[in-house]
Amino acid sequence: MSNGSDEKAIPLSKDNTRVSIFYQERLRQAKLSFNFTIIIMIIQIVVASSGSLMIVSGNVQGGSAAMSTALFFENIRKKWIQSAKDANDRLDKTTES
């Protein structure tokens, strides 16, 4: 019985190797982008929640500062996602040529 480890890999031509390298890079960037976005989103939720609690408890000035910080993190997250999309588009154009 074979578990698939006995199968030999199909040799890649130069073009397929190039596409494979770009695919691996794109996959690496996607993983990093996802992880970074999740981290930023968690920070944003914590800051926004603490800001809301501060406003409800009467500390309006501190709550407003926390909410503006949460908005700052939202802008960072949006810019990061757009940057990752642009990088993927550039990799797509590179593999097409």
C-alpha positions as CSV (number, residue, x, y, z in Angstrom):
1,M,0.0,0.0,0.0
2,S,1.3,3.4,-1.0
3,N,0.7,6.6,0.9
4,G,1.7,8.8,-2.0
5,S,5.3,9.4,-0.9
6,D,6.6,6.9,-3.5
7,E,5.3,9.1,-6.4
8,K,8.0,11.0,-8.2
9,A,7.6,14.7,-8.8
10,I,7.1,15.9,-12.3
11,P,10.1,17.9,-13.5
12,L,9.3,21.5,-14.1
13,S,10.4,23.5,-17.1
14,K,12.0,26.8,-16.6
15,D,8.7,28.7,-17.1
16,N,6.9,26.5,-14.6
17,T,9.7,26.9,-12.1
18,R,9.5,30.7,-12.4
19,V,5.7,30.5,-11.9
20,S,6.2,28.2,-8.9
21,I,8.6,30.7,-7.3
22,F,6.2,33.6,-7.8
23,Y,3.3,31.4,-6.5
24,Q,5.3,30.6,-3.3
25,E,6.2,34.2,-2.8
26,R,2.5,35.2,-3.3
27,L,1.5,32.5,-0.8
28,R,4.1,33.8,1.7
29,Q,2.9,37.4,1.4
30,A,-0.7,36.3,1.7
31,K,0.0,34.5,5.0
32,L,1.9,37.4,6.4
33,S,-0.8,39.9,5.4
34,F,-3.5,37.7,7.0
35,N,-1.6,37.4,10.2
36,F,-0.8,41.1,10.4
37,T,-4.4,42.0,9.6
38,I,-5.7,39.7,12.4
39,I,-3.2,41.2,14.9
40,I,-4.2,44.8,14.0
41,M,-7.9,43.9,14.1
42,I,-7.5,42.4,17.6
43,I,-5.7,45.5,18.8
44,Q,-8.3,47.7,17.3
45,I,-11.1,45.8,19.0
46,V,-9.4,46.0,22.4
47,V,-8.7,49.7,22.1
48,A,-12.2,50.5,20.8
49,S,-13.8,48.4,23.6
50,S,-11.7,50.1,26.3
51,G,-12.6,53.5,24.7
52,S,-16.3,52.7,24.9
53,L,-16.0,51.6,28.5
54,M,-14.1,54.8,29.4
55,I,-16.8,56.9,27.7
56,V,-19.6,55.0,29.5
57,S,-17.8,55.3,32.9
58,G,-17.5,59.1,32.5
59,N,-14.0,59.5,31.3
60,V,-14.9,61.1,28.0
61,Q,-11.5,62.6,27.3
62,G,-9.7,59.3,27.6
63,G,-12.4,57.4,25.8
64,S,-12.2,59.9,22.9
65,A,-8.5,59.4,22.7
66,A,-8.9,55.6,22.7
67,M,-11.6,55.8,20.0
68,S,-9.4,57.9,17.8
69,T,-6.6,55.4,18.3
70,A,-8.9,52.7,17.1
71,L,-9.7,54.7,14.0
72,F,-6.0,55.1,13.4
73,F,-5.6,51.3,13.5
74,E,-8.5,50.9,11.1
75,N,-6.7,53.1,8.6
76,I,-3.5,51.1,9.0
77,R,-5.4,47.9,8.4
78,K,-7.1,49.3,5.2
79,K,-3.8,50.6,3.9
80,W,-2.1,47.2,4.6
81,I,-4.8,45.3,2.7
82,Q,-4.6,47.6,-0.3
83,S,-0.8,47.3,-0.3
84,A,-1.1,43.5,-0.2
85,K,-3.6,43.6,-3.1
86,D,-1.3,45.8,-5.1
87,A,1.7,43.5,-4.5
88,N,-0.4,40.5,-5.6
89,D,-1.4,42.4,-8.8
90,R,2.3,43.1,-9.5
91,L,3.2,39.5,-9.1
92,D,0.4,38.5,-11.4
93,K,1.7,40.9,-14.1
94,T,5.2,39.5,-13.6
95,T,4.1,35.9,-14.1
96,E,2.1,36.8,-17.2
97,S,5.2,38.3,-19.0
